[in-house]
Amino acid sequence: MNGSSECVVDASALLATVFEEPVSEPARVAVSSFTTPIAPYVLQAELVSALSRKVRHNIRSLEDVRDLFVSAFAFPVRLVSSPRLHTIAFELSCRLNHPSYDCYYLALAIERDCTLLTIDRGLARAAQQAGFGEYVELLGES
């Protein structure tokens, strides 16, 4: 990889920076080590989905999640759009047999030749098995 100051941050990594979870500190340290966190636009929909799921499944109260919602959307990440991302994400999803929305993050990391930060073990494992492990840093793992 090019040693870029960019990193791709997925919804799991971003949410780990605003929630207090065991992986929160490693996520904060990893994200802050890059000057430009980026993400595909699918990040916004994933944040809404993940945060509403916490309320719907009675994991967190609506009031608690509202504050986290504001923090998550205030996170300084630059949203990136590229016509090629759709094609790359589609091909990765088919090749990795993995959900397409996760593959957008990996597609962006590959396109920008930078690191994808995630706590999604399934995505990290699928990327590794398909030969794209060099692009993924699984946070909270030694």
N, C-alpha and C positions, 0 to 999 in steps of 0.2 A: 504494500500500500504506500501511498505517497507521503505519509507523515503529515497529513493535512491537519489543520486546526479544527476542521469540521468533524462532527460525529453525528450519526443518525440516532435519534432517541425514539424508542417506540412507546406506546401508551403504558406498558407495564413499567418501564424504567421511569417515565415521567411521574406516574402515580406513586411510585416508591419514594420519590423525592418529596411529595406532599403529605403522604400518610406516614404514620409511625409504625414501621414494620421492621422485622429483623434485617432486611436487606436495605433499609432506608439510608443508613450511613454510607455503605459502599456505593450506593447509587448516587448520592450527593457528591461524593468525592470523585467518582468517575466522570460524571457529567461536568463538574466544575473544572476538570483537567483539560477540557476543550474550550476554545473561545467561541465556537459557533455551532451550537446544537441545531440540527435541522431535522425535518420530518416531512413525509408526504401529507397531503391534505386529509387523508383518511384518519389521521390522528384525532381530529376534532370529533368525528363521529364515534371513534373508539372511546374517547374520554367520556362523552355523554353516555354511551352504553355501559361502560364499566361503573361509572358513578351512580347511574340510576339503578343498576343491578344491586349495588350495596343497599339501597333503600328498599327495593322490591323484595329482597331476600332477608330483610330485617337484620342486616349486618351492622348498619349505621343508621342513625336517625336522619330524617330529611334536613333538619337544622344543621347537624354536623356536616352533612355532605354538601350543603349549600356553600359553606365556608371553603371546603376543599375544592369545590367546583370553581370558585373564584380564583383560588391559588393555582389550580391546574391550568386554567385558561390564561392566567397572568404569567405563566412560565415563559422565560425568554427563549423561545424556539422559533426558528425561521421556517415557515411552511414553504415547501418547494413543489412546483408543478413541472412536469415534463411529459410530453406526449409519449415518449419511449417507455416511461414507467409502467403504463398499462400493459404493453406488450411483454416487458421483462417480468412483471408480476404474474401475468397469465402463464408464461412459460415456466416460471419457478413453481407456481402453485401446482401445475400439472406434473412437473418433474419431481418435486418434493412430496407430492400428495399431501399438501398442507393448505390451510385456508388462505385465500387470495389476499385478504386484508393484511395479514402478517407478512406476506411476500412483498408487499409494497415497500416495507421498511428495508428488507434485504435487497430489493431491486435498487433502491436509492443508494444504499451503501456500496453496491457493486458499481453503479453508474458513476458515483463520485469518488470511488476508490478510497473509502474511509470506513471507519468502524461503526457497527451497529451495536448500541448498548441495549440490553434487554434482560429481563428476569424470566422470560418465557423459555423454559427448558425444552419444550417440544420444538419450538422454532430453532433454537440453538442446535439441538440434536439433528433435526432434519437438514439444516444447512451444513453441518459437519459431514453427515453421511453422503451428501450430494457434492462434496468437494468445495463448499463455500465457507468452511469454518474459519478461515483467516479473516473474514469480514465481521465475525460476531464475537462480542465479549459478553459472556454470561455473568451478570453481576451477582455477587454474593457467593461465588464458587471459587474455591482455591485452585 
